[in-house]
Amino acid sequence: MPYRVLVVGMGKRGMHHAAAFHANPRFQLVGVCDIDRDRARAAAARFGLEEFGTDAGEMARRLRPDVFCFCTLPDLRLPLIRAGIAGGARLIAFEKPIALSSAEAFEIRRQLEAAGVKAVVSHQHRYGAHYRRVREIIASGALGRVHTVYGTATGWLMHMASHLIDYMRWYNDDADAQWVMAQAAGRGKLADNHPSPDYLAGVIHFANGVRGWIECGAGAPDVPEVDYWWRKARIGAQGSEGFAEVLTGGGWRAVTRTLAESGPGSMNYDLDMPPYIEDIANWLDDPTKPHPCRFESAYKGHEILMALCRSAALGGQVALPLEDGADEIALLRERLSERPVLPSFQDNAVQYR
């Protein structure tokens, strides 16, 4: 029997998820939900569904999906996690970031563990051929001793950093982080629905001795090879024998003692979503095949992200794992200067609004 799926939030990302579930014979899309009833109705018509509505909790309790998938703004994470659990879901799939604070992430983790519910987070770029090629080169040992991983994006923090950190951890064998330090500037994006400082730069020290560097926001270096802000992300690794890196919208490249090569690739939901969805079925079939984007891994990346925000707000090193929850965005609102950001930052900040 196929796994029953309810998808909540029928915007662009929700439609990507619904289409991928609908196309996979291992799943049965049984309903769609959106706060805009007309949008939910239109999505239901596209997929030939009778069930649509505006109340995610009611639909989950009534339809009892195996997979509860929601693609909403980030301020709704915890109530929808609760709705999925109450509806009896075996797995909850949702968008990044997993929460807007460490306190909320603590509670999400607690509720998932208490209910014994699996969860996956949409870090689906792991399935991109150009991302995987860089991972293969690093894993082959061609870079020698890896000492640095890095990620930059000109988009703002709560949109982009979850991706950057997840792939930096992947390129570093998913090593745990021991501490972080960061600085931030600019209050403009704190009013966004993905509230963020306009710019953050930080260092991550991993337990295996590798050092991570991250820059995110309007002050981050441009990626002129790429034409659109969402794809202007650069993630890579440096080692004693060379480097390898991927551009979200511009392929990959590597230089070592024995090779200098590059290849194509760009963020492509049509290519990345089907295997991401297929691995949900694989994990439901067999618990020994955990999903590459499982919540447990995403949670460690989120701790790093929140620790960077704490350091930017409070100063100094922040040790990991975090021992208590906080509202890091509130701390940034309180501590960041009211002064406008530097002109070079401001130019980019305006561009991405």
C-alpha positions in Angstrom: 0.0 0.0 0.0 1.3 3.5 -0.8 2.0 5.9 2.0 -0.7 8.5 2.5 0.4 12.2 2.3 -1.1 15.5 3.3 0.7 18.6 2.1 0.1 21.9 3.9 1.0 25.3 2.3 0.4 25.4 -1.4 2.8 28.1 -2.4 5.8 27.4 -4.7 7.5 25.0 -2.4 4.4 23.3 -1.4 3.5 22.6 -5.0 7.0 21.2 -5.6 6.4 18.8 -2.7 2.9 17.9 -3.8 3.9 17.3 -7.4 6.8 15.0 -6.3 4.7 13.0 -3.9 1.9 12.7 -6.5 4.3 11.5 -9.2 5.8 8.7 -7.0 3.8 5.5 -7.0 5.0 4.7 -3.4 2.8 7.6 -2.2 -0.8 8.6 -2.4 -1.5 12.3 -2.1 -4.8 12.4 -0.1 -5.2 16.1 0.5 -3.8 19.6 0.3 -4.3 22.5 2.7 -3.7 26.3 2.6 -4.9 29.3 4.5 -6.1 30.6 1.2 -9.1 28.4 0.3 -9.0 29.3 -3.4 -5.3 28.3 -3.6 -6.0 25.0 -1.9 -8.9 24.3 -4.2 -6.8 25.1 -7.3 -4.1 22.7 -6.0 -6.6 20.0 -5.4 -8.0 20.4 -8.9 -4.5 20.1 -10.4 -3.8 16.8 -8.6 -7.3 15.4 -9.0 -8.1 15.5 -5.3 -11.4 15.8 -3.5 -9.9 16.7 -0.1 -8.7 20.3 0.4 -9.2 22.8 3.2 -7.8 25.6 5.3 -7.4 23.8 8.7 -4.3 21.7 8.8 -5.0 20.1 12.2 -8.5 19.1 11.3 -7.4 17.6 8.0 -4.6 15.7 9.6 -6.9 14.2 12.3 -9.5 13.3 9.7 -7.2 11.9 6.9 -4.6 10.3 9.2 -1.7 10.7 6.7 1.5 8.6 7.0 3.4 11.7 5.9 2.5 15.2 7.0 4.3 17.7 4.9 4.2 21.4 5.5 5.8 24.2 3.5 4.9 27.4 5.3 6.5 30.5 6.7 8.9 29.7 9.6 6.8 31.2 12.4 4.4 28.2 12.1 6.8 25.4 12.8 5.9 24.2 16.2 2.0 24.3 15.9 2.3 22.3 12.6 4.7 19.8 14.2 2.0 19.3 16.9 -0.7 19.0 14.2 1.2 16.3 12.4 1.9 14.3 15.6 -1.8 14.6 16.6 -2.8 13.4 13.2 -0.8 10.2 13.6 1.8 10.9 11.0 4.8 8.5 10.9 7.0 11.1 9.3 6.8 14.9 9.2 8.6 16.7 6.3 9.1 20.4 6.5 11.1 23.4 5.3 14.1 25.0 6.7 15.0 26.7 9.0 13.6 24.2 11.4 12.8 27.0 13.9 13.3 30.7 14.5 15.0 30.1 17.9 16.9 27.5 19.8 14.1 27.4 22.4 11.6 26.4 19.7 14.0 23.9 18.2 14.4 22.3 21.6 10.6 21.8 21.9 10.3 20.5 18.4 13.0 17.9 19.1 11.4 16.9 22.4 8.0 16.4 20.8 9.3 14.4 17.9 11.3 12.2 20.2 8.4 11.7 22.7 6.1 10.7 19.9 8.6 8.5 18.0 7.9 10.4 14.8 10.5 10.6 12.1 11.2 14.0 10.4 13.1 15.3 7.4 14.1 18.9 6.5 14.3 20.3 3.0 18.0 20.4 2.4 17.4 18.8 -1.0 20.4 20.4 -2.7 22.3 17.4 -1.4 20.8 15.6 -4.4 22.2 18.0 -6.9 24.8 16.3 -9.2 27.2 19.3 -8.8 26.9 19.1 -4.9 27.5 15.4 -5.0 30.5 15.6 -7.3 32.2 17.9 -4.8 31.4 15.5 -2.0 32.9 12.6 -4.0 36.1 14.5 -4.6 36.4 15.4 -0.9 35.6 11.8 0.2 38.2 10.4 -2.2 41.0 12.0 -0.3 42.1 14.1 -3.4 42.2 17.3 -1.2 44.6 15.7 1.3 44.0 16.7 4.9 40.9 18.9 4.9 41.4 21.8 7.2 38.7 24.3 6.1 35.1 24.3 5.0 33.3 27.4 3.9 29.9 28.8 2.8 28.8 32.2 1.5 25.5 33.5 0.2 24.3 37.0 -0.5 20.8 36.1 0.5 19.8 36.8 4.2 20.6 34.5 7.1 17.3 32.6 7.8 16.8 31.9 4.1 20.3 30.7 3.3 22.4 29.8 6.3 20.6 26.6 7.1 21.6 25.3 3.6 25.2 26.6 3.9 25.8 24.9 7.3 24.2 21.6 6.3 26.4 21.2 3.3 29.5 22.5 5.1 28.8 19.7 7.7 28.3 17.2 4.9 31.6 18.1 3.3 33.2 17.7 6.7 31.8 14.1 7.3 29.0 15.6 9.4 31.4 16.4 12.3 30.0 18.0 15.4 30.9 21.6 16.2 32.5 22.5 19.5 32.2 26.3 19.4 31.4 29.3 17.2 32.1 33.1 17.1 30.3 35.7 15.0 29.6 39.3 14.2 26.5 40.8 12.7 25.4 44.2 11.3 22.2 45.7 10.1 18.6 45.6 11.4 16.7 45.9 8.1 16.0 42.2 7.5 14.9 41.6 11.1 11.5 42.8 10.0 11.4 40.1 7.3 9.3 36.9 7.6 12.7 35.2 7.7 14.0 37.6 10.4 17.8 38.1 10.0 20.6 40.6 10.5 21.5 42.2 7.2 24.9 40.5 7.4 26.6 37.9 9.5 30.1 36.5 9.4 31.3 33.7 11.7 33.8 30.9 12.4 32.8 27.4 13.4 35.3 25.1 15.1 34.6 21.4 14.5 35.5 18.5 16.8 37.8 17.0 14.1 39.9 20.2 14.0 38.4 21.5 10.8 37.6 25.2 10.8 34.4 26.5 9.1 33.8 30.0 7.8 30.5 31.5 6.9 29.3 34.8 5.5 25.6 35.4 4.8 23.6 38.5 3.8 24.1 41.7 2.0 27.8 42.0 3.0 28.8 38.6 1.8 31.0 38.3 -1.3 29.1 38.3 -4.6 29.1 35.2 -6.8 29.2 37.0 -10.2 29.1 33.7 -12.1 25.5 33.3 -11.0 22.6 35.6 -12.0 20.0 35.3 -9.2 20.4 35.9 -5.5 19.0 32.5 -4.4 21.6 30.7 -6.4 24.5 33.0 -5.4 25.8 30.5 -2.8 29.3 29.1 -2.7 30.2 26.0 -0.5 33.5 24.2 -0.5 36.4 22.6 1.3 40.2 23.3 1.3 42.8 20.8 2.1 46.6 20.3 2.1 46.4 19.2 -1.6 43.8 21.5 -3.1 40.2 22.7 -3.0 36.8 21.8 -4.3 33.6 23.9 -4.3 30.1 24.1 -5.6 28.1 27.1 -6.7 24.3 26.6 -6.2 23.6 28.1 -9.6 26.9 27.7 -11.4 28.4 24.2 -11.4 31.5 22.9 -9.5 35.2 23.1 -9.7 38.2 21.5 -8.1 42.0 21.9 -8.2 44.4 19.3 -6.6 47.9 18.1 -7.2 46.6 15.7 -9.9 43.6 17.3 -11.4 42.0 20.7 -12.4 38.5 20.2 -13.6 35.0 21.6 -13.4 31.5 20.7 -14.4 27.9 22.0 -14.8 25.0 22.1 -12.4 22.4 24.4 -11.0 19.6 24.3 -8.4 16.8 22.3 -10.0 13.8 21.2 -8.1 12.6 18.9 -10.9 15.8 16.9 -10.5 16.4 17.3 -6.7 12.9 16.7 -5.4 12.2 13.1 -6.7 15.1 11.4 -5.0 14.5 13.4 -1.8 10.9 12.1 -1.8 12.0 8.6 -2.8 14.3 8.4 0.3 11.3 9.2 2.5 9.7 6.0 1.3 13.0 4.1 1.8 13.3 5.3 5.4 9.6 4.4 6.1 10.2 1.0 4.6 13.4 0.3 6.4 14.6 2.1 9.6 18.2 1.1 8.8 18.1 3.5 5.8 17.8 6.9 7.4 17.1 9.9 5.2 20.2 12.0 4.3 18.1 15.1 5.3 16.8 13.7 8.6 15.9 16.0 11.4 18.7 14.9 13.7 21.3 16.2 11.2 19.4 19.4 10.4 19.0 20.0 14.2 22.8 20.0 14.6 23.1 22.6 11.9 20.4 24.7 13.5 22.2 24.7 16.8 25.3 26.1 14.9 23.1 28.8 13.3 21.5 29.8 16.6 24.9 29.8 18.4 26.3 32.1 15.7 23.4 34.5 16.3 24.0 34.3 20.1 27.6 35.1 19.6 26.8 38.1 17.3 24.3 39.4 19.9 26.3 38.7 23.1 29.9 38.5 22.1 32.6 35.8 22.5 32.6 32.1 21.9 29.5 30.1 22.3 30.0 26.4 23.1 28.1 23.6 21.5 25.9 21.7 21.9 23.6 24.4 23.4 22.5 23.6 26.9 19.5 25.9 27.1 17.0 27.5 24.7 16.8 31.2 23.9 15.2 33.6 21.5 18.2 34.6 19.4 16.4 36.9 17.0 15.1 38.9 20.0 18.6 39.1 21.3 19.8 40.5 17.9 16.9 43.0 17.8 18.0 44.2 21.2 21.7 44.3 20.7 22.3 45.3 17.0 23.0 49.0 16.5 20.3 51.3 15.2 22.9 52.9 12.9 22.5 52.1 9.2 24.7 49.5 7.7 27.8 50.5 5.6 26.9 51.7 2.1 28.2 48.6 0.4 26.0 46.5 2.7 23.0 48.8 2.2 23.2 48.6 -1.6 22.8 44.9 -1.5 20.3 45.0 1.4 18.0 47.0 -0.8 18.5 44.7 -3.8 17.3 41.7 -1.9 14.1 43.2 -0.3 
